[in-house]
C-alpha cells in the first residue's frame, strides 16, 4: 500500500500546486430489474479504500474497468439499464465503472428533477465505484429553443446535476465508493466538482466537463425562465469552464510526467471530431492543448468519448487521419488513441471492458466490447 500512496501524492498536491434523437418520454417511469443485481465474488462492497491501494493480488498486473456513455436513452434503453448494470456487476474482471455523460436524449426529453433523481437511483445500483461526468443532454441542451427539453436555464441544471450526482466532492458514486481528487479542491475552480482524477496501475485518469453542442457554443436561445439572471450566463460558463478544463489538463500531464506514469486516460462527453456537426470551433483550443501535451508526454494517451454514439477507434492527431484537418493548428501526436463508445437509443446496448496492463510492451491499453445480449 505504501508504494501506491507514495506514487499518488503528486495527485493529492494538485490543488496546492495550483445532438440526439427524441425519445418522446416526458414522464419516464423508473425501470425494475428483471433479475437481482448480481455481484461477483470477492467484491468487498464495504471497502472504500481503493484510492489508497490497487486491486488484486498482483498489483503490477492488469486493471480492468467498464466504460459506458450516452445511456439510458428513451424507454427501451431505460428498461434495459438495470440488466446492463447487473451484467457489469457480475463481470469479475471489472473493478470500476466510468460513465461519459448523456443520461437522456438530447431533444424532446425534459430535464426534470424527477428524471435526474431516478437516474441517480439507478447509478446507486452499481457495485463498483462509478465515476461520472455530465453530458450536454443533462444541462447545456436543457432549454426550449431548438431542443424542446423544458423551460430551464442550462447553468441551473448543471448546479442541480452537481448537487445530485456529486454530493461528496472527492467520492465517486456506486455502492463501493472510491476516493478521487476533485477540482473542487482548487479555490480558483472550486465549482468544478465534476472534474476528477485518480491513478490505477500508475496510469493517470482525468475526467473533464467537455460538452457536445460545440462545447456549449450552440446558443441557448429564448425563452429562458424568469430567474435565468440568477445563474451564470452562457458566456460566463464558457469562460470559467474553459479555465477549469485547461488547468485540469495541465495538471494531469504534469502529474503523469512527475510520477513517470506509463500513460494517461482523459474521459469526457464530447466528440470533438464529429464531422456531422455544422461547426466544431468550440473545441479548437482544447484540441491544440491536448495534442501538444500528448506530443510532449510521448507515452500512450487514451481519449474516451461519447456524444456521436457509434463505436470507433482512431487517432485524430495523426496526419494520416482525415480528422486531423478539422481543427486549425492541430499538433501531431502519434501516441494518442481515441475510443468513442456506442450509445443512444439506436446503438447496441453494451459496455466497453477496458484493461490497463503495464507489463505488456506496446499494448498498455486493450479493450473488448461486451453486448448486453
Secondary structure, DSSP 4 states (H G I P E B T S, - for coil): -HHHHHHHHHHHTHHHH--------SS------SS-----TT--TT---TTTS-SSS-TTS-EEEEEE-S---HHHHHHHHHHHHHHHHT-TTEEEEEE-S--S-SSSS---HHHHHHHHHHHTT-SSEEEE---GGGTTT-SSTTT---S--HHHHHHHHHHHH-SSTTB-BSSS--B-EEGGGSGGGTT-TT-EEEEETTEEEEE----HHHHHTS---S---TTGGGS--HHHHHHHHHHHHHHHHHHHHHHHHHTT-SEEEEE-S--TT-TTSS--GGGHHHHHHHHHHHHHH-SEEEEEE-SS-S-EEE-TTSTTSTTGGGSTTPPP-TTEEEEEPP-TTTSPPEEEEEEE-TTSTT-SEEEEEEE--
